């Protein structure tokens, strides 16, 4: 081989190496972009899942509170009815007691 052949072979090897480096850099960039995209998707999925779980917890707590409020309200209504009925029963006695006090 002559000097020209050796120089041409070296030049071709350098060009092949430069092409391989460019291809590797391009592939590395693609891998990094894909990883970033997957990370963003994973983060968004995590946020969505945690938000859904938080909404479920709030809905469950609200349902429990509404149930408790309904029970307390029903108990209060029953107490009010009892007081009202007791007042009706004692109304005549109270009127007679007051009238007797004025007559005496």
For each residue, the residues with C-beta under 8 A, 3 or more apart:
1: 5 6 9
2: 5 6
3: 6 7
4: 7 8
5: 1 2 8 9
6: 1 2 3 9 10
7: 3 4 10 11
8: 4 5 11 12
9: 1 5 6 12 13
10: 6 7 13 14
11: 7 8 14 15
12: 8 9 15 16
13: 9 10 16 17
14: 10 11 17 18
15: 11 12 18 19
16: 12 13 19 20
17: 13 14 20 21
18: 14 15 21 22
19: 15 16 22 23
20: 16 17 23 24
21: 17 18 24 25
22: 18 19 25 26
23: 19 20 26 27
24: 20 21 27 28
25: 21 22 28 29
26: 22 23 29 30
27: 23 24 30 31
28: 24 25 31 32
29: 25 26 32 33
30: 26 27 33 34
31: 27 28 34 35
32: 28 29 35 36
33: 29 30 36 37
34: 30 31 37 38
35: 31 32 38 39
36: 32 33 39 40
37: 33 34 40 41
38: 34 35 41 42
39: 35 36 42 43
40: 36 37 43 44
41: 37 38 44 45
42: 38 39 45 46
43: 39 40 46 47
44: 40 41 47 48
45: 41 42 48 49
46: 42 43 49 50
47: 43 44 50 51
48: 44 45 51 52
49: 45 46 52 53
50: 46 47 53 54
51: 47 48 54 55
52: 48 49 55 56
53: 49 50 56 57
54: 50 51 57 58
55: 51 52 58 59
56: 52 53 59 60
57: 53 54 60 61
58: 54 55 61 62
59: 55 56 62 63
60: 56 57 63 64
61: 57 58 64 65
62: 58 59 65 66
63: 59 60 66 67
64: 60 61 67 68
65: 61 62 68 69
66: 62 63 69 70
67: 63 64 70 71
68: 64 65 71 72
69: 65 66 72 73
70: 66 67 73 74
71: 67 68 74 75
72: 68 69 75 76
73: 69 70 76 77
74: 70 71 77 78
75: 71 72 78 79
76: 72 73 79 80
77: 73 74 80 81
78: 74 75 81 82
79: 75 76 82 83
80: 76 77 83 84
81: 77 78 84 85
82: 78 79 85 86
83: 79 80 86 87
84: 80 81 87 88
85: 81 82 88 89
86: 82 83 89 90
87: 83 84 90 91
88: 84 85 91
89: 85 86
90: 86 87 93 94
91: 87 88 94 95
92: 95 96
93: 90 96 97
94: 90 91 97 98
95: 91 92 98 99
96: 92 93 99 100
97: 93 94 100 101
98: 94 95 101 102
99: 95 96 102 103
100: 96 97 103 104
101: 97 98 104
102: 98 99
103: 99 100
104: 100 101
